[in-house]
Amino acid sequence: MSNKSKKTWNPGDPIPYVRQEIPKFDVPPHQGERYETMVPDTLDIQERAALAVNGLTGPLDAGKDYMLYFNVSFRTNPPAMWHRGSDICGVKFEEALPLMRLASGSHLNEQVDGAWMANALRQIGPDGLVYWPFFPWVKTPDWGVHYASRKEAPPRPAEDFYSLPLFTGRRIGAMTLYHLRDPAGPWDQEIRRIVDGLRDIVIDKGDYAYFPQGEFYPNRPRVRDAAMPVGIWSSLVGWTIQGLAQYHRVSRYEPAMDIAGKLARYLVRHGRYYGPDGEFLPNYAGEDGGRVPEKDGVPGFEPGTVEWKKYIHFQHHTVPLLGTLDHALAVGDKELADFVRRAFEWSKTKGNLLVGYFPENIDRVHDLQTSELCEVAGMIGLALKLSAAGLGDYWDDADRWIRNQFAEGQLLQSDWAYRAGTAGPKMPDATFDPVVTCCDRVPERNVGAFAGWPSANDWLGQGPGIMHCCTGNATRALYYIWENILAYENGKLRVNLLLNRASPWADINSHIPYTGQVDVKVKQPVALSVRIPEWVTPDEVRCSVNGQERRIRFDGRYVQVGGVSPGDETTLTFSIAERTDKAWIEKVNYTLIRKGNEVVRIIPPGMIWPLYQREHYRENSTRWRKVERFVSNERICW
């Protein structure tokens, strides 16, 4: 469709794309070993990943090429989900879905994978930029120029398509995964086209570079100089940095590394969103929410309302740090990596570290801030990546946050959502637009997704239910967790987190928090080491191999079990007991009863869908269940 032939999109029309002919490609099936076994009924990341496949492929509009319904409300009668401009967050789902399939082996709704990737190819314009079509519910592109001004939306542009570099980064990440899985496919060539398209629109200042604020349209002249986005607008390059870093790590394509590095240096040194030691700065850098003075000869772009001027948005700081860290680790940039570590240390001071409750906006004195799962996922991702890279020891932080606010933030049941909806007024027929709104099995289709506005004790918290940016970020974090439970290299197997996990080298069965016991069933000859958590003292740890006690030594927090052979079963035991903590979380006093790092009860409980319904963990006797284990033939470092 030409950008000069604007037409009104009507229900039933095919989705318009900037590109009609696309190369052929395959989506290889996820293959691996499957077997049934008995495991402790404790937190199981493979199970959570399988549920996440439902949460990623359920809230989609099959009549619109499996487009995402971004918003979900369980407070309406009936529960409903809607299209909006933020449906573009579906690019986060594209990246997370193949990771969740690799971790879980789930075949659910496999038609979605190929459909999404065909759409992705159709959105690549002749200039290499990724273009999304305008829909009736998209008045202006999210994070575009008029979104930034927060003024009344102008008339719709004459063009049919628009491009936003920030979302392009997650698209590059998704396509990189398909390139890894199918190297003979068209992915490498297509990603290079996108990278070259980004290089054409970036404003290069030598050591750093940035994108002009706003959206791009096909066939328009490119801006060669523009004000530098600062404050929250600078954070938007974080998504792009990460996609470029992921692709460069795989392909070694130099332009991807070059752009990612320059964008990272702009973000850290010039974006006015982080202090010199990584401290988070407010959304807007200027004193009056308007344009800011020049810096290094470049004027700053940062419009925004007075209301939001002093807010410090947590997630918009953590996501760019993840992207910057991925780039720093890919190229060995110690300065950038250390900056991320310092920023992470600072951010830890702004949340509750016992459960991993991080507020949507920092230091809001008078209003309660719920905990988007976006920022919880980001903090877990940073803790894991920094620890795995040897840039700090944050395994216990990650363990606490994973087991509590994060695990409780995933939707595991749907029946209560209907009860919540019927307690409210019935949705007026006049508000129901079948083009935009869906009420078909909404709770069931969102099982496995993540909460958008939970409190410390209630899944629904203060919000309507789900904004699927949280699902996209949290499902990717599930992969980070699954990947980093253990690490294998050159015959050495290190167990970092005491969570259930199947692998080619050994299967881990964790009895925590029923009892202090972890079993490692060995499949390949390895030198085994197991990290004990912070609440265990080394002198209380006992180790046996095939029922025979083994003498152990410690390297830091790691038990050095030594050489083990296929068929061996190593068991570590230690004491575990309940303890009570008082916690002040977002202006509310709570009492937490914990076993190990796991909250088994919170007082006061939530009112609609209470968190921590875990009385069974207090029985001190392990419950078992039969599961199908999946061990993929693929290894993807992400």
N, C-alpha and C positions, 0 to 999 in steps of 0.2 A: 504494500500500500504506500503510495507516495505521501510525503508529509504535506503536500499541497492539496490533498484531496480529502480534507477533514469531513467525516460523516458522523452521524449520531449512532452510537452503539445501542442495539436493541436486544432484549432477551431472545435467545435462540440463535443470534448471529454467531458465526465462528469467531474465536478470539483473533484479533489482528496481530500480525507479527511483522517485524521490520525485514525479515528474511524468509523467503519461501522455500528455497532449495537447500537442503542440509545433507551433509555426508552421512553415509551409513555407519552404524555403530552397534556394538553388542553390550549387554549388561550381563557379564558372566555370573552364573549362579554361585552362591556362597557355599563352598564345599568344605567338608571336614568330617571328623569322627563324631558319631552320635552314639550314646549309650545311656542306659538307665542305671541309676544308683541311688542309694540312700544318703541324704545329707542332713546336717542339723538345720532346723527351721529357724535360721537367723538371717541377717541382712545378706542378700544374694544379688550381686550386681548383674550377673547374667540374666536373672529373672527380671530385674528392673529394666534392663535393656530391651528384653522382649516386650514388656509392657510399653516401653517408650516407642517401639515400632507402631503400636496401635495409636499412641498419642501423637505421632507424627503423620500417620496416613489416614486417621479417622476424621479429623476436622477439616476435610477438604471438600471442594465443590466439583464433583465429577463432571457436571455439565459445563464447567468452565476450565477444562484441561487440568483438573485437580489443583485449582487455585486454593490457597489457604483462606479459611475464615479466621481473621485475626483475633477478634474479641469473642469471649464466651461469658455468658452470665447465667449463674445458678440462682439468681434472685428474681428472675422473671418467671411468670407462670404462663406457659411452660418454659423450661430452660431453653435458651436460644443462643445462636452465634451469628455474627455479622461480618460482612465484608467491609473493609475500610482501606484507606490509603496505605496503612501499615501491613496489608497483605503481602507487601514486598518482602517482609521478613521471612517469607517462604524460602528464601535463599539459605537461611540458617538451617532449615529443615533438610534442604538438599545435601548439605554437608554432613549433618548428623545421621541421616538414615542409613547410608552404607556402613557407617561405623557401628551403629546399633545392630545391624544384621551380622556383621563380622563377630561381634561380641556374643550375640545370642543365637545365631543360626535361624532366626525367624524368617518364614516365607510369607508372612501375612501381607496381603495387598501388594504383591510384587509387581503388579501392572503399573504402580505409581513411579517406580524408579526410572523405567524407560521413558514414560510420558514426561517426567520432569526434565530429563536430559535432552529430549527432543525439543522441548520448549526452550531450554537454555541455548541450544544451538540456533534456534529460530530468532532469538533475541540479539544475536551478534550482528551489528550493522556493518556496512562496508568499511567504516572507519575504525572498526575493532571495538567500539564501545558497546556496552550491553544496554539495550533499550527495552523499557517496559511500556505497555500500551496504557493510554488513558481509559478509565472507566467512568461511568456516571457518578460513582461515589468518590472519585478522586478529584477534588476541586483543585488542589495544588499538590505537587509531590511532597511527601514527608521529607523534612530536612532540606527542602529547596529554598529559594530566595524568599518567597512570600511566607513560607513557614517560619523562616528566621525572623522576619519582620513582625510576625504575630499580629498582622493587621487583617482587615476583612479581605477575603479571597478575591483576587481580580478575576476578570473574565477568563474562561479557559483559553489556553494558548491555541493557536491555529494548528499546531503540530499534533500528530497522532501518538507520538512516542517521546519519552524522555529517558535520560540516563543519569544515574547518581553514582559517583565513584565509590562511595562507602559501601554500598551493597554489592558492588562488583567484586570486592575483595572476598566475600563469602562465596560468591559464584566461582571465583578462581579456585578456592579451596575445594569446593565440591568437585569441580572438573579434574582437579589434581588427583583426587581419590579414584575417580574413574580411569584416569590415565595409569595409575599404579595397578589397578585391577585388570586393565586391558591395554597394555603398552602398544599393541598394534592398531588401536583405534585412532580416531581423528583428534584426540584430546590435546596432545602436545602442540600440534599445529594451531589449533583453535585458541588455546591459552596464550600462545605467543602473539596471536593477533590482538587479543585483549590487552596484554601487557604493552604492546606497541601503541595501541590506542590510548592507553593511559599516559604513556610517555609523551604523546602528542598534545595532551591538554594540561600537563603539569607545568607549573611556573617554576623554573629552575633558577635558584639563586646561588648556585655554585656548591656550597657545602650542604645546603638544605633545599627543600622544594615543598610546594603546597599546591592544592587545587583551588581555583577560584570558588567562592561560596556559591552553592546552588546547583541547579540541574543543567544538563546539556541537551541540545536538540539536534536531529540529523540535518546535515547540509547547511548549518549555520557557520559563519566565520568563527574561528577559535580565538578566545581572549589570550593575548600574549603577555599582559601584565594586569594585575588587579590587586586590590587590598587583600591582605593576608588574614584569613579567618583566625580569630583568637577566642580564648575562653572555651566554652562547650563546643563551638564550631570546629575548633582545632582537633577535638577528640575524634571526629568522624573519620580521620585518616587511619585510625587504629585498625579498623576492619580491613582496610586496603593493605596496610602493612602486613597483616598476618597472612592474607591470601598470597601476596607476593613472596613472603618468606617461605610459606609451605611449598609453593611451586619451585622456588629457587633451590630449596633443599633437595628436591627430587631431580630437577633438570639441570641445575647449574647454569641456567640462562642468565647471563650477566645483567641485562637490562632490568630484570626483576629484582636482583640484588641491589642494583644502583638506585632504583626508585624507592625501594623499601627503606634503604639506609638514609636517603635524603629526607623522606617523609618522617622517619623516626627522629632524626635530629631536629627537624622543624617542630615536631610535637613536644619534645623534651626541652629544647632550648629557646624556642621562639613562640610557642603557642599560648603562653600565659595561662596555662591550666594546671601546671604543677610548679611548686616551689623548688629551690635548688636542691633540697634533700628529699624531693619526691612528695612533699606534702600536697594534698589536694587543695586547689584554689576554687573560688566561686565560678559559677557558670559564665558570668560576664566580667570582663577584665576592666572595663571603663568605670569611671565614677558615676556616670549618669545613665548607664545602660545604652549609650549611643556609641558613636565612633570613638576610637581610642587614638591617642597620639601615635605618631610614627615611631617605629623602632627599627634601627638599622636601615633607615631610609624607606621603610615600607609601612604604609598606613594599615591600620587594623580594621577588620570588619567584625562587628559583634553586636548587632541590634538585639534587643530583648526587652521584655516588660520589667518594670520596677519590681513586681512581685517575685520574679524568678532571678533577679539580679544577684542576690546574695546566697541563693541556694547552692549547695555543693552536692551534686548528683553523684552517688557512689558508683553506680554501674558504668556511667560514662567515663569514669576514671580507670576502672579495672580492666575493661575490654581493651583499651589502647595499650595498657601495660602488658597484657597477654601477647598482643601483636608485636610490640617492641621486644619482648623477651624472646619470642620465637625467632625474630630476625637476629637478635644479638647472639643467640646460641648457634644459629646456622652459620654465622660468619666469624664467630669468636670475638665479638666486640665486648670486651670486659667492662668498659666504661658504661655502656648502655645497660648491660646486665646488672651491674652494681646499682645503677639508678633505679631499676625496677625493684631490686631487693629492698632498697631504702624506702621506696614508696609503699611497698607491701608492709614493711615494718610499721610505717606511720599509719596505714589504713587499719591495721590490727587494733590500734588504740581507739577506734571509732565504732566498735561493735562488741557484742557479748561473745567472748571466746569459748565459753563452756558449751554453748549450743550452736554457735555460728550464726547468730542473728545480726545482720548488717542492715542498717536502715537505708531506705531509698534515698533520702536526703540527710546529710550530716549536720549535726548541731542545730536541729530545729527545736527550739526550747519550748514553744507553746503548743505545738501540734504533734500528735502521735504519728510516727512514721512506720509503716509496715515494711516488711522485708521482701522486696522483689527476689524471686529465685535467681534472677540475672546476677545480682551482686554476690549472692552466696556461691553460685557456680563459679563466678570469676575468681573469688578468693580461694576456693578449693583448687582451681586450675593453677593459680599462681603458687600456692603452697606445694603442690605436687611437682610442678615443673622446676621450681627453684631447688627443691630437695633432691630430685633426681639428677640435677645438673651439679650437685655439690656446692650450691651457693647458699646453703643454710640447711638447718634441720627443722623442718616444719611438718614432719610426718604426724606427730601427735595433734597438731592443730587441724590438719586435714581429717584425721580420724574422728575427732570430736564433731566437726562440722558435717562430715558425711553422715554419721550415724544419727544426727539429730535434726537440725533445721532443714538440711538438704533432703534426707530420706523421707522426712515427714511432709515435705513440700510436694512430693509426687502423688498424683491422684491414683489411689489403689481401688476405690470402690465408687459406684455410681448411684446406689439407691438413695443415699442421704440427700443427693442433689435434687431429686424430685420432691422430697419432703421440704427442703428449703424453698423450692420454687412455689409450691402450693401454699406456703405460709404467706406469700405476698399477693398483691392484686393481680388479676388476670391481665395479660398483655392486651391492650385495646387492638381491635382488628385494624384500626386506621394506621397503626404503627408497623404493621406487618407487611413488608415488601418482599415478595418471594424472590425477586432478583438479588436482594441483598441479605435477606434473613433466612435462617434455617432453624427449624425446631424438631427435626427428625433425629431421635435417639441421641440427643446432644451429650448427655452425661456419659453414656456408654462409649461414644466415639472419642471422648477425651480422656478415657482411662489411660494412664501412662504419661499424660501431660503434667505440667507443673503450675503451681499456684502463682498468681500475679501479685496478690496483696495479703499474704498471711500475716497473722500476728504471732506472738511467741507461743500461744496455746490453742489457736484455732486456724484451720486450713483456710476458711473463707475470709477471716480477718475483717478488714474494713472495706473490702472491694467487692465487685460483682462475681469474680471467679478467676478468669484466665486472660492474660494478654500473652499471645504466643511468642513474643520475643523471649520470654522466660523459658518456654519449652525448648526453643531452638538452642539457647545457651546452656540450659541445664542438661539436655540430652547429650550434647557434646562433652560436658563435664563428666557424664557417666562413663564415656570412653576413657577420658583421662584417668578416672579412678580404676576402671577395669585394667587398663594398660599398666598402671603403676603399682598394683597390688604386689606384683613380683617383677623381678628383672633377671634375665638370663644372659650371660656372656661368657664365652670361652670355658664352658664346663662348670661355671659357678652360678648357683641359683640363690638369689637374695629375696626373701619375703619381707616386704616393707609394711604391709597392712594386714592385720589378722582378720581378713574377710574371706568368705567362700569364693573359690576360684578354681576352675579347671584349666589346664594348660598342657602343652606337649611334654613338659618336663616333670610335672607333679600336680596333683590335685590337693587343694587346701580345704579342709573342713574345719570351720571355726564354731566352737560351742559358745562363744562369747555373745551375750552376757549371761546365759544360763549358768555356765560354770567357766572357770579359768582353764580352758583346754583348747589346744589346736592340734589337729592331726594333718600330717603331710604324707600323702601317698605317692611314693616315688615311681616315676615311669622311665626315666633315663638316668644313667650314672652321673651324679653331680656332686659338687662340694656345696653343702647346704648351710645357709645362715638365715636366721629368723630374728626379726626385730621385735623386741618386747615393748609394750606400751609404757607410757610414763607412770602409770599407777602401779606397776609391778616392780618390786625390788629384785635385783639380780640374785641375791642369795636364796630366794624362795623358788626359783625356777628349777624344775626337774625335767629331765629329758630321757626318753627311752626310744630304742629302735627295735622293732619287732618284740616288744615286751621286755627287752633287756636294757637295764639302766646304762646310760652313756655319760661319761664325764665330759663336761663342756667348759669352754672358756668364753670370754666376752671380748668383743671389739666394739667399744662404745655400747650402744644399746642392742647390738646384734649378738645373739647366741651363735657361736661357731659350732655347729653340729658335726661338721666334717664330711667325709665321703660316705655316700649312701648309694645303694644299687637299685635297679628296677625291681619292684615288688616289695621293697622295704616300706614300712610305715613308721614314721617318726612322730612321737607324741610329746608335746610340751605341756606341762601343767604348772599352775601357780594359783594363788588365792585370789578370790574376787568377792567383794562384799558391797552392800549398799552403803551409801553415804548421802548426807543431806547438805545441800548448798542453798544459800539465799542469793537471789539474783535480782538486780534492778535492770529491767529490760524495757526500754521505751516507756518510761514514766510509770511502770507498774512493778510492784514487788511480787516476785514469784518464789516459791519453794520448789526446788528440783531434787528429786530422789534419783540417784544415779547408781548403776552397777557398771564398774569400769568407766568407760566414757559415755555410756548409753543412758539417756534419761528414760526411766521406766514409769515416772509419774510426774506431773506438773500440777501445782496448786497455786491459784485457782484453775480449774479446767475451763476449756473453751465452751461456748454456748451453742454453736451450730454444728461444727464438725471438729470435736476436740482432738488435739494432737496427743501423742504419747499414750495411746491406748495399748499399753504393753504389760499388763498385769501378769501375763503368762511367763514373762522373763524372770519374775520374782520367785518362781517355783524351785529354782536351783536344781532342776533336772532337765536334761536336754530333750526337747521334742525333735522327732525325726520326720522326714517326708521323702517320698520318692520323686525324683526329677529326671528329666532328660538332659544330660550334659552334652554340650557342643564344643568341640575344639577345632577351630578353623585351621585350614591349610595355609592361610595367609598371615603374615605379620606386617602390620602397618604402624610405624612410629608416628604418632600425631601429637 
